[in-house]
Amino acid sequence: MASFGFTITAAGPFDFGAALRFVDEWPVTSGLHSDGRALRFGFCPESDWLPIGVSVTAAPGGVAVTTTRPAGPAIRGEVARILSLDVDGSGFAALGAADPVLGDLQRESPGLRPVCFWTPWEAACWAVIVQRSSMLIAARIKRRIAEKYGATVTVDGRDHAVFPPPITLLEAGGLGLPAQKEEWIRGLAAAALDGVLTAEHLRALPPDKALAELRALPGVGPFSAGLILIRGAGAPDAFPGDEPRLFAILREVYGLPEDAPAAAYRKLADHWRPYRSWASFLFRASSYRPGKP
């Protein structure tokens, strides 16, 4: 089978090994089982919604990428977004020097950047599926939807079920979800096809406006909006308005009171500009490590 390759160079510190370790610990990607050398997956890029297989390995100063079909600039940009390599991270380390708590996390996982969902569409579907469910159960449901409705791509000799594009789920039923959730996913599919639920659109807006637009979509509340913008679209400088688990982590490590208002968290995060998303990600990622509750 033909393959096509390109490289992505990181601006600022980046450790692909750290990204692989995160993928192994992240419940959303629990089915990938990295071998410690390559990240292999299939997805439907929002630039054309056609399935593509991707294999990413370390390269000097960045990563080497092999795809199962030709990847033009748009798809290359989407792969860069997934690994947060579309952002200049040169100034991120300075935030840790000014904030010892953040600095400790940076030293624990040097060069770790946010690993995003393959698309904001997929992030939005995850946000619906995981509501009132555990992440492990939600991951199994999401995988079953991919196997039932998605294409299969072969990457380095291994088959990967691709989460279906919006057009496929626009009228689909039988997703194994409550009727309300299936209705929400159909609404999200329409938004993705209209170009609203895309990284290109969301990243072009100021974060507050993007969050407001996302909250207007079916089944999307404040927590889900932050997830989609930060971990779907890969916006580097947004702060979730309501993420209980992140807020609990911040209360513990910064000694904030139990009844701290949302404004207290926003004030704390203001010190992390222009990498509020990246800093939040490091705190959130620390909760996935073995031994963490």
ABEGO torsion letter per residue (X at the ends): XBBBBBBBBBBEBBBAAAAAAAAAABAAAAAAGBAGABBBBBBBBAAAGBBBBBBBBBBBGEBBBBBABBBBAAAAAAAAAAAGAABBAAAAAAAAAABAAAAAAAAABBGBBBBBBABAAAAAAAAAAABGBBAAAAAAAAAAAAAAABBBBBBGGBBBBBBBBAAAAAABBGAGBBAAAAAAAAAAAAAAAAGABBAAAAAABBAAAAAAAAAABBGBBAAAAAAAAAAAAGBABBBBABBAAAAAAAAAAAGBBAABBAAAAAAAAAAAOAAAAAAAAAAAAAAABBGBX
